Amino acid sequence: MEIFKIVTLSLSGLLLFFVGSMRLINPIKTYLKNSGIKLDKDVDLLNEMRGVSSVMLVGGLIILLGTLIPELTLTSHIVATLLFIGFAIGRILSFSLDGKPNKQIIQGLISELVLGTLNVVVLINILA
């Protein structure tokens, strides 16, 4: 189970760190490439996008620290669970209220559900 924990944290942390940093650095290009979303050069919208991106980046760092510092493992799995399940709940709610998004966004939802579920499984194992 120890290897499973490390792999789960590594995948979760790397994904959030990478996506968060790319969206923070260049949100217009990254959103178009990864989500098929064309962002305008709207200062307020870009500010919101970079704000969420920095949360993803810092969350990814905390999660990755859990692979190196055993005392942070539980915290890292909790952060990963909150972020991935939180994003998935928001996407599912949007799917219900706003309609079906494009294929890239649905793939994002699937990866969030998978990584969120993996982190929940590890949390249950840790707390059991």
C-alpha positions, 0 to 999 in steps of 0.5 A: 500500500505504501507504493500505491500511496506514493504513486497516487500522491505523485500523480496528483501532485504533478498534475496539479503542479503542472497544470497550475503553473502552465495556467498561471504563466500563460492562461490564454494559451494553456486554456485553449490547448488543454480545454479548448476554451478561448479566453479574451484578454479580459483583465478580470477574467485573467485575474480569476484564472490565475487565482485558481491556477495558483491554488492548483500550483500550491496544492500540487506542491503540498501534495508532492511534499507528502511524498517526501515528508511522511508527516505530511502524507495524510495532509497531502491526501486530504488536500488532493481529495478536496481539490480533485473531488471539489473540481469534479463536483463543480464540473458535474454541477455545471454539466447539469445546469449549463449543458454538456461541455467539450470532450477535453473538459469531460476528460478532465472530469474523468481524471479528477474523479479517478484521482479523487477516488484514489486519494479517498481510497488511500485516506480510508486505508490510512484512517482504518 
